[in-house]
Amino acid sequence: MLDRMQARLDRTPEAMIIRRQTVEHCFGTLKAWMGGAHFLTRALEKVKTEMSLQGLAYNMKRTIKIFDVRPLMLAIAG
């Protein structure tokens, strides 16, 4: 599996650059918001909830930055 992954990266070296720009950015941002990598809750169910709320906050913040706050407020108002 690792050999196949390395071969794929060798064929398209820009893939890792694109991945770092898109996927890993949100995890770095969330980690910075959390002050490291520690969750405030314990137990898997509570940690899942905490991570989901952080993901929601990240997505809302990105939406506001990309589309402005007015369309989001209109969508929330229904």
N, CA, C and O atoms as a GROMACS GRO file, in nm:
protein
  312
    1MET      N    1   0.081  -0.117   0.000
    1MET     CA    2   0.000   0.000   0.000
    1MET      C    3   0.087   0.126   0.000
    1MET      O    4   0.061   0.220  -0.075
    2LEU      N    5   0.191   0.127   0.083
    2LEU     CA    6   0.279   0.244   0.087
    2LEU      C    7   0.352   0.264  -0.044
    2LEU      O    8   0.374   0.377  -0.088
    3ASP      N    9   0.391   0.152  -0.108
    3ASP     CA   10   0.458   0.163  -0.237
    3ASP      C   11   0.366   0.222  -0.344
    3ASP      O   12   0.408   0.303  -0.426
    4ARG      N   13   0.238   0.181  -0.342
    4ARG     CA   14   0.142   0.235  -0.438
    4ARG      C   15   0.121   0.384  -0.413
    4ARG      O   16   0.112   0.462  -0.508
    5MET      N   17   0.111   0.423  -0.286
    5MET     CA   18   0.092   0.563  -0.254
    5MET      C   19   0.213   0.645  -0.298
    5MET      O   20   0.197   0.753  -0.354
    6GLN      N   21   0.333   0.594  -0.274
    6GLN     CA   22   0.454   0.665  -0.315
    6GLN      C   23   0.462   0.677  -0.467
    6GLN      O   24   0.501   0.782  -0.519
    7ALA      N   25   0.424   0.572  -0.538
    7ALA     CA   26   0.424   0.576  -0.685
    7ALA      C   27   0.325   0.682  -0.735
    7ALA      O   28   0.354   0.754  -0.830
    8ARG      N   29   0.209   0.690  -0.671
    8ARG     CA   30   0.109   0.790  -0.709
    8ARG      C   31   0.162   0.931  -0.684
    8ARG      O   32   0.142   1.020  -0.767
    9LEU      N   33   0.230   0.953  -0.572
    9LEU     CA   34   0.288   1.084  -0.544
    9LEU      C   35   0.402   1.116  -0.640
    9LEU      O   36   0.421   1.232  -0.677
   10ASP      N   37   0.477   1.016  -0.680
   10ASP     CA   38   0.586   1.037  -0.776
   10ASP      C   39   0.530   1.081  -0.912
   10ASP      O   40   0.592   1.161  -0.982
   11ARG      N   41   0.413   1.027  -0.948
   11ARG     CA   42   0.351   1.065  -1.076
   11ARG      C   43   0.294   1.206  -1.071
   11ARG      O   44   0.296   1.278  -1.171
   12THR      N   45   0.242   1.247  -0.955
   12THR     CA   46   0.181   1.380  -0.941
   12THR      C   47   0.234   1.446  -0.813
   12THR      O   48   0.165   1.446  -0.710
   13PRO      N   49   0.354   1.502  -0.819
   13PRO     CA   50   0.413   1.561  -0.697
   13PRO      C   51   0.335   1.682  -0.645
   13PRO      O   52   0.346   1.717  -0.528
   14GLU      N   53   0.258   1.748  -0.732
   14GLU     CA   54   0.181   1.864  -0.687
   14GLU      C   55   0.062   1.824  -0.600
   14GLU      O   56   0.001   1.910  -0.537
   15ALA      N   57   0.027   1.696  -0.597
   15ALA     CA   58  -0.088   1.650  -0.518
   15ALA      C   59  -0.070   1.681  -0.370
   15ALA      O   60  -0.166   1.720  -0.303
   16MET      N   61   0.050   1.665  -0.318
   16MET     CA   62   0.073   1.691  -0.176
   16MET      C   63   0.065   1.840  -0.147
   16MET      O   64   0.018   1.879  -0.039
   17ILE      N   65   0.108   1.923  -0.239
   17ILE     CA   66   0.098   2.068  -0.220
   17ILE      C   67  -0.048   2.109  -0.214
   17ILE      O   68  -0.088   2.188  -0.128
   18ILE      N   69  -0.128   2.055  -0.305
   18ILE     CA   70  -0.271   2.085  -0.306
   18ILE      C   71  -0.337   2.036  -0.178
   18ILE      O   72  -0.421   2.106  -0.121
   19ARG      N   73  -0.299   1.916  -0.133
   19ARG     CA   74  -0.357   1.862  -0.010
   19ARG      C   75  -0.325   1.951   0.109
   19ARG      O   76  -0.412   1.979   0.192
   20ARG      N   77  -0.202   1.994   0.118
   20ARG     CA   78  -0.164   2.081   0.231
   20ARG      C   79  -0.243   2.212   0.230
   20ARG      O   80  -0.278   2.264   0.335
   21GLN      N   81  -0.270   2.264   0.111
   21GLN     CA   82  -0.342   2.391   0.101
   21GLN      C   83  -0.489   2.378   0.134
   21GLN      O   84  -0.549   2.472   0.185
   22THR      N   85  -0.548   2.263   0.106
   22THR     CA   86  -0.693   2.250   0.123
   22THR      C   87  -0.731   2.172   0.248
   22THR      O   88  -0.807   2.223   0.331
   23VAL      N   89  -0.682   2.054   0.264
   23VAL     CA   90  -0.727   1.966   0.371
   23VAL      C   91  -0.661   1.997   0.504
   23VAL      O   92  -0.730   2.010   0.606
   24GLU      N   93  -0.533   2.010   0.505
   24GLU     CA   94  -0.462   2.023   0.632
   24GLU      C   95  -0.476   2.161   0.694
   24GLU      O   96  -0.449   2.178   0.813
   25HIS      N   97  -0.518   2.260   0.617
   25HIS     CA   98  -0.535   2.395   0.671
   25HIS      C   99  -0.640   2.398   0.782
   25HIS      O  100  -0.619   2.460   0.886
   26CYS      N  101  -0.752   2.331   0.760
   26CYS     CA  102  -0.858   2.336   0.861
   26CYS      C  103  -0.814   2.268   0.991
   26CYS      O  104  -0.849   2.316   1.099
   27PHE      N  105  -0.738   2.159   0.982
   27PHE     CA  106  -0.693   2.092   1.104
   27PHE      C  107  -0.591   2.177   1.179
   27PHE      O  108  -0.592   2.179   1.302
   28GLY      N  109  -0.505   2.247   1.108
   28GLY     CA  110  -0.411   2.338   1.173
   28GLY      C  111  -0.482   2.452   1.241
   28GLY      O  112  -0.444   2.493   1.351
   29THR      N  113  -0.586   2.505   1.175
   29THR     CA  114  -0.664   2.614   1.233
   29THR      C  115  -0.736   2.568   1.358
   29THR      O  116  -0.734   2.636   1.461
   30LEU      N  117  -0.800   2.451   1.351
   30LEU     CA  118  -0.870   2.399   1.469
   30LEU      C  119  -0.773   2.372   1.583
   30LEU      O  120  -0.804   2.398   1.699
   31LYS      N  121  -0.657   2.321   1.550
   31LYS     CA  122  -0.557   2.294   1.652
   31LYS      C  123  -0.512   2.424   1.720
   31LYS      O  124  -0.492   2.428   1.841
   32ALA      N  125  -0.497   2.530   1.641
   32ALA     CA  126  -0.459   2.659   1.698
   32ALA      C  127  -0.571   2.715   1.786
   32ALA      O  128  -0.544   2.771   1.892
   33TRP      N  129  -0.696   2.699   1.743
   33TRP     CA  130  -0.810   2.744   1.823
   33TRP      C  131  -0.814   2.673   1.956
   33TRP      O  132  -0.846   2.732   2.059
   34MET      N  133  -0.780   2.544   1.955
   34MET     CA  134  -0.789   2.462   2.075
   34MET      C  135  -0.670   2.483   2.167
   34MET      O  136  -0.670   2.434   2.280
   35GLY      N  137  -0.569   2.555   2.122
   35GLY     CA  138  -0.451   2.577   2.204
   35GLY      C  139  -0.364   2.454   2.213
   35GLY      O  140  -0.307   2.425   2.319
   36GLY      N  141  -0.352   2.382   2.106
   36GLY     CA  142  -0.274   2.258   2.103
   36GLY      C  143  -0.358   2.150   2.043
   36GLY      O  144  -0.425   2.171   1.942
   37ALA      N  145  -0.355   2.034   2.104
   37ALA     CA  146  -0.432   1.923   2.049
   37ALA      C  147  -0.521   1.859   2.154
   37ALA      O  148  -0.563   1.744   2.138
   38HIS      N  149  -0.551   1.930   2.260
   38HIS     CA  150  -0.627   1.872   2.370
   38HIS      C  151  -0.775   1.907   2.359
   38HIS      O  152  -0.811   2.021   2.328
   39PHE      N  153  -0.857   1.809   2.384
   39PHE     CA  154  -1.001   1.833   2.390
   39PHE      C  155  -1.039   1.870   2.533
   39PHE      O  156  -0.974   1.829   2.629
   40LEU      N  157  -1.145   1.947   2.545
   40LEU     CA  158  -1.191   1.989   2.677
   40LEU      C  159  -1.278   1.883   2.743
   40LEU      O  160  -1.299   1.887   2.864
   41THR      N  161  -1.330   1.789   2.665
   41THR     CA  162  -1.418   1.686   2.718
   41THR      C  163  -1.347   1.552   2.723
   41THR      O  164  -1.236   1.536   2.671
   42ARG      N  165  -1.411   1.456   2.786
   42ARG     CA  166  -1.359   1.319   2.792
   42ARG      C  167  -1.467   1.224   2.742
   42ARG      O  168  -1.585   1.258   2.741
   43ALA      N  169  -1.426   1.108   2.703
   43ALA     CA  170  -1.512   1.004   2.648
   43ALA      C  171  -1.537   1.031   2.500
   43ALA      O  172  -1.559   1.145   2.458
   44LEU      N  173  -1.534   0.925   2.423
   44LEU     CA  174  -1.541   0.937   2.278
   44LEU      C  175  -1.664   1.011   2.230
   44LEU      O  176  -1.654   1.094   2.140
   45GLU      N  177  -1.780   0.983   2.286
   45GLU     CA  178  -1.903   1.048   2.242
   45GLU      C  179  -1.896   1.199   2.261
   45GLU      O  180  -1.938   1.274   2.174
   46LYS      N  181  -1.844   1.245   2.375
   46LYS     CA  182  -1.834   1.388   2.402
   46LYS      C  183  -1.727   1.454   2.315
   46LYS      O  184  -1.743   1.567   2.271
   47VAL      N  185  -1.617   1.383   2.291
   47VAL     CA  186  -1.512   1.437   2.205
   47VAL      C  187  -1.563   1.449   2.062
   47VAL      O  188  -1.531   1.546   1.994
   48LYS      N  189  -1.642   1.352   2.016
   48LYS     CA  190  -1.702   1.361   1.882
   48LYS      C  191  -1.790   1.484   1.872
   48LYS      O  192  -1.788   1.554   1.770
   49THR      N  193  -1.868   1.511   1.976
   49THR     CA  194  -1.955   1.629   1.977
   49THR      C  195  -1.872   1.756   1.974
   49THR      O  196  -1.902   1.849   1.899
   50GLU      N  197  -1.767   1.761   2.054
   50GLU     CA  198  -1.680   1.878   2.057
   50GLU      C  199  -1.615   1.902   1.921
   50GLU      O  200  -1.609   2.016   1.874
   51MET      N  201  -1.567   1.797   1.858
   51MET     CA  202  -1.505   1.808   1.726
   51MET      C  203  -1.607   1.853   1.622
   51MET      O  204  -1.574   1.933   1.535
   52SER      N  205  -1.728   1.803   1.630
   52SER     CA  206  -1.833   1.843   1.537
   52SER      C  207  -1.865   1.991   1.551
   52SER      O  208  -1.883   2.061   1.451
   53LEU      N  209  -1.873   2.039   1.674
   53LEU     CA  210  -1.900   2.182   1.696
   53LEU      C  211  -1.786   2.269   1.645
   53LEU      O  212  -1.809   2.377   1.590
   54GLN      N  213  -1.664   2.222   1.662
   54GLN     CA  214  -1.550   2.297   1.610
   54GLN      C  215  -1.552   2.299   1.458
   54GLN      O  216  -1.522   2.401   1.396
   55GLY      N  217  -1.586   2.186   1.397
   55GLY     CA  218  -1.598   2.181   1.252
   55GLY      C  219  -1.706   2.273   1.200
   55GLY      O  220  -1.687   2.340   1.099
   56LEU      N  221  -1.819   2.278   1.270
   56LEU     CA  222  -1.927   2.368   1.233
   56LEU      C  223  -1.883   2.514   1.244
   56LEU      O  224  -1.910   2.594   1.154
   57ALA      N  225  -1.815   2.548   1.352
   57ALA     CA  226  -1.765   2.685   1.370
   57ALA      C  227  -1.666   2.720   1.260
   57ALA      O  228  -1.670   2.831   1.206
   58TYR      N  229  -1.577   2.629   1.227
   58TYR     CA  230  -1.480   2.653   1.119
   58TYR      C  231  -1.552   2.676   0.987
   58TYR      O  232  -1.519   2.771   0.915
   59ASN      N  233  -1.649   2.591   0.955
   59ASN     CA  234  -1.721   2.605   0.829
   59ASN      C  235  -1.800   2.735   0.822
   59ASN      O  236  -1.805   2.799   0.718
   60MET      N  237  -1.862   2.774   0.933
   60MET     CA  238  -1.936   2.901   0.936
   60MET      C  239  -1.842   3.019   0.918
   60MET      O  240  -1.873   3.114   0.845
   61LYS      N  241  -1.728   3.014   0.983
   61LYS     CA  242  -1.631   3.123   0.971
   61LYS      C  243  -1.580   3.134   0.827
   61LYS      O  244  -1.566   3.244   0.775
   62ARG      N  245  -1.553   3.020   0.763
   62ARG     CA  246  -1.507   3.021   0.624
   62ARG      C  247  -1.617   3.071   0.530
   62ARG      O  248  -1.589   3.146   0.436
   63THR      N  249  -1.741   3.031   0.556
   63THR     CA  250  -1.853   3.077   0.474
   63THR      C  251  -1.868   3.228   0.482
   63THR      O  252  -1.889   3.295   0.381
   64ILE      N  253  -1.859   3.280   0.603
   64ILE     CA  254  -1.869   3.425   0.622
   64ILE      C  255  -1.755   3.496   0.548
   64ILE      O  256  -1.777   3.599   0.484
   65LYS      N  257  -1.635   3.442   0.557
   65LYS     CA  258  -1.520   3.504   0.492
   65LYS      C  259  -1.534   3.501   0.340
   65LYS      O  260  -1.498   3.598   0.272
   66ILE      N  261  -1.586   3.392   0.286
   66ILE     CA  262  -1.597   3.378   0.140
   66ILE      C  263  -1.716   3.454   0.085
   66ILE      O  264  -1.703   3.525  -0.014
   67PHE      N  265  -1.834   3.439   0.148
   67PHE     CA  266  -1.958   3.492   0.091
   67PHE      C  267  -2.012   3.616   0.160
   67PHE      O  268  -2.114   3.669   0.117
   68ASP      N  269  -1.949   3.665   0.263
   68ASP     CA  270  -1.998   3.777   0.342
   68ASP      C  271  -2.104   3.725   0.440
   68ASP      O  272  -2.155   3.614   0.423
   69VAL      N  273  -2.137   3.802   0.537
   69VAL     CA  274  -2.226   3.756   0.642
   69VAL      C  275  -2.374   3.768   0.603
   69VAL      O  276  -2.456   3.694   0.657
   70ARG      N  277  -2.410   3.857   0.512
   70ARG     CA  278  -2.552   3.878   0.480
   70ARG      C  279  -2.622   3.753   0.426
   70ARG      O  280  -2.729   3.719   0.475
   71PRO      N  281  -2.565   3.681   0.326
   71PRO     CA  282  -2.634   3.560   0.279
   71PRO      C  283  -2.651   3.454   0.388
   71PRO      O  284  -2.752   3.384   0.392
   72LEU      N  285  -2.552   3.444   0.476
   72LEU     CA  286  -2.563   3.347   0.586
   72LEU      C  287  -2.675   3.385   0.680
   72LEU      O  288  -2.752   3.299   0.723
   73MET      N  289  -2.685   3.511   0.714
   73MET     CA  290  -2.790   3.557   0.804
   73MET      C  291  -2.928   3.538   0.741
   73MET      O  292  -3.023   3.503   0.810
   74LEU      N  293  -2.940   3.561   0.611
   74LEU     CA  294  -3.067   3.538   0.542
   74LEU      C  295  -3.104   3.390   0.543
   74LEU      O  296  -3.221   3.355   0.560
   75ALA      N  297  -3.004   3.303   0.523
   75ALA     CA  298  -3.030   3.159   0.524
   75ALA      C  299  -3.070   3.113   0.663
   75ALA      O  300  -3.158   3.027   0.676
   76ILE      N  301  -3.009   3.166   0.767
   76ILE     CA  302  -3.044   3.129   0.904
   76ILE      C  303  -3.185   3.178   0.938
   76ILE      O  304  -3.262   3.107   1.004
   77ALA      N  305  -3.219   3.298   0.892
   77ALA     CA  306  -3.352   3.354   0.919
   77ALA      C  307  -3.462   3.275   0.850
   77ALA      O  308  -3.578   3.276   0.894
   78GLY      N  309  -3.425   3.206   0.743
   78GLY     CA  310  -3.523   3.120   0.675
   78GLY      C  311  -3.597   3.193   0.572
   78GLY      O  312  -3.683   3.136   0.505
   0.00000   0.00000   0.00000
